[in-house]
Amino acid sequence: DTPRLVDGQPRRGMSVVTGSSVWLVHENRRLDGAWTSRYEDGLPVGDPTPLEPDGTTGTSVTFRPDPRLVETEVDLAELRRLVDKAVATSAAPGTLVNWSPS
């Protein structure tokens, strides 16, 4: 059974982005700890790495889309609009998404 988000929907966004990226770095910061995970071609590269807490909270996702799966011509304004909408409607405030075009 897939874990559910606050709105009752199954978790799936991270899997979709990870699976369609050449690489992805996911960083989580919580008051009680922080960690980062790296994925390449949809698979984790090692275990999550603990980070020193710095007093901040939130999630950062930095990735490079796989050019075999994602068109290389990206309208950055449209991408920003979609990211802003996703963050605004997210159950996880403080999420930052970085897209690496190269």
C-alpha positions in Angstrom: 0.0 0.0 0.0 1.4 3.4 -1.0 1.8 5.9 1.8 -0.7 8.8 1.6 -0.1 12.5 1.7 -2.1 14.8 3.9 -4.8 15.2 1.2 -5.2 11.4 1.0 -3.5 11.1 -2.4 -0.8 8.4 -2.8 2.8 9.6 -2.8 4.1 9.6 -6.4 5.7 12.9 -7.4 9.2 12.1 -6.2 9.2 8.8 -8.1 8.0 10.5 -11.3 10.7 13.2 -11.2 13.4 10.8 -10.1 12.5 8.3 -12.8 12.6 11.0 -15.6 15.9 12.5 -14.4 19.6 11.8 -15.3 20.3 12.7 -11.7 18.4 14.1 -8.8 19.5 15.4 -5.3 16.8 15.5 -2.6 17.5 17.4 0.6 15.3 17.4 3.6 15.7 19.7 6.6 13.7 19.2 9.8 14.1 20.6 13.3 15.2 17.3 14.5 17.6 16.5 11.7 18.5 16.8 8.1 19.6 14.5 5.3 20.3 14.3 1.5 19.8 11.6 -1.0 21.2 11.3 -4.6 19.5 9.4 -7.4 20.9 8.5 -10.8 18.7 7.1 -13.6 15.9 6.7 -11.1 17.8 4.7 -8.6 19.2 5.7 -5.2 23.0 6.1 -5.0 23.8 4.8 -1.6 22.0 5.6 1.7 20.7 9.0 2.7 23.5 11.1 4.1 23.0 13.0 7.3 23.4 16.8 7.3 24.1 19.1 10.2 20.9 20.9 11.2 21.2 24.6 10.4 17.9 25.8 12.0 16.0 25.7 8.8 13.3 23.4 7.6 12.1 22.5 4.1 12.8 20.4 1.1 15.0 21.1 -1.9 15.0 19.0 -5.1 17.6 19.7 -7.7 17.6 17.6 -10.9 18.5 17.3 -14.5 15.7 16.0 -16.8 16.6 13.0 -18.9 16.8 14.4 -22.5 15.6 11.0 -23.8 12.3 11.5 -21.9 11.8 15.3 -21.6 11.9 17.7 -24.5 15.1 19.9 -24.4 13.2 23.0 -25.3 11.6 24.1 -22.1 9.6 27.3 -21.6 11.3 28.5 -18.3 8.4 30.9 -17.5 5.9 28.0 -17.8 8.1 25.8 -15.7 8.4 28.5 -13.0 4.6 28.9 -13.1 4.1 25.1 -12.6 6.6 24.9 -9.8 5.1 27.9 -8.1 1.6 26.3 -8.4 2.9 22.9 -7.1 4.6 24.6 -4.1 1.6 26.7 -3.4 -0.7 23.7 -3.3 1.8 21.4 -1.6 1.2 19.9 1.8 4.9 20.6 2.4 5.5 24.3 2.6 9.1 25.3 2.1 9.8 23.1 -0.9 12.3 24.4 -3.4 12.7 22.8 -6.8 15.8 23.5 -9.0 15.9 22.5 -12.6 19.3 22.1 -14.1 19.2 22.5 -17.9 22.8 21.1 -18.4 
